[in-house]
Amino acid sequence: MYEFAKVRSRETEQEKERGRGRRKRKRGRTREKKRKTKKNAHEKTRSRSFSQNALSFFSPLSLEKVWGCSRDASNEIVHAFFDSRHFSDGIEPIPGAAEALRTAREFGASLAVVTSRQHVIRQPTLDWLDAHFGLPLFDAGVHFGNHWALEGRSTSKSELCGAIGASVLVDDNPGYAAECAEAGMRVLLYDWQGAYPWAKPPAAIGEHPNVEVVRDWGEVEAALRGIAAEVAAAAGSGGTAATSSRSA
């Protein structure tokens, strides 16, 4: 009887051990399943977020919101981009931009580049403009807002345009469009082939009487011709047209 009890005790302990093993493996499988589910959900969210960001391309143009970081951190990321090959080799002008701007000069428009770019990339920007357009095309100069800068004062586009007496702005940023339209400028809001999600203006901007949406540089040229004719008829003289570096 005693031996039988010891055998039963050992069997019971073995059963308990097997039970503990089964429960442990089950808990492990459950944890792994939860981990995979959480990972998949994270990947889907990250993929969806990336796709949304890629499609909206900084819509609105608030980099810290796109990247989920502080303004200072977003400025650092912007400046890191300047050291990449994508900045030095990967930016091409939009088709038709140079031709439209040269035609605008021919019918009397004075041209300036008004850009949010930083002072630290002033020379690369001037080199790029000269290579693709020729700097003499911009008889009213190239003016830097120094936005998202690590140092130095930033100047709004409406201030820059006001300082040079620009009467028309070509830009793909609805925020700048609203700012300059409210300052009394005519704005051609550039949405290339309707494919710039970030250039889609809220109704309040799109319906502003000073804002006109254009979808290629042919439309820009036509709009500038019309504006130049209006200005010539009303005042007998032309004004300065400013273009954003990104729209070109």
Secondary structure, 3 states (H helix, E strand, C coil): CHHHHHHHHHHHHHHHHHHHHHHHHHHHHHHHHHHHHHHHHHHHHHHHHHHHHHHHCCCCCCHHHHHCCCHHHHHHHHHHHCCCHHHHHCCCCCCCHHHHHHHHHHCCCEEEEEECCCHHHHHHHHHHHHHHCCHHHCCCCEEECCCCCCCCCCCCHHHHHHHHCEEEEEECCHHHHHHHHHCCCEEEEECHHHCCHHHCCCHHHHCCCCEEEECCHHHHHHHHHHHHHHHHHHHCCCCEEEECCCCC
